[in-house]
Amino acid sequence: MSRMGERRVLAGRKGFTLLEVMIVVLIAVLVTMAAVPAYRKAQERNRYMSALGVLMEMGNAARMLHEQYPSLVFSSNFTSNATWTECPSDPAEDVKVFLQCNDYLTEIPFSGSTFQGYSYKISLTGTASCSGCSGTGVACMYDSDASVSDYRCAYIDKSGNLYHN
């Protein structure tokens, strides 16, 4: 075939065939099917790690407060940011306000009663127990709606050890 004949064949072909387009679409769908679950799992893990940071802060605050006031007994859901006009001089007046007001605990951006979808409990004596967790500690967190069981709950014991359930 002469060079002129090759040009005519190539010049007559414009665009893509239906088969070529369908193969590209199929490849795009397969890549998306593989990427979306991995992306969702990474998002869930990041949410859990953010919540763990708050749990560790709460656990450390409870341990420090209990060391300073060993006779103080407090166990409750930690549901919102404390508000105050004056700092209480005694933590027995309001432990949540005392923790935040005296810099044991920074202000946590709760949404209603949760942070990152997790609920928290705090106990100065180490008896905080959360739904789904197999142990107790000074602070625990849990997500009753967790889609991935690996990220359901965690707690910190009196020694500061972190446990995941």
ABEGO torsion letter per residue (X at the ends): XBAAAAAAAAAABBEBBAAAAAAAAAAAAAAAAAAAAAAAAAAAAAAAAAAAAAAAAAAAAAAAAAAABAABBBBBBBABBBBBABBBABAAABAAAAAAAAGABBBBBBBEABBGGBBBBBBAAGABBBBGBABBBABBBBBAABABAAAABBBBBAAGBBBBX
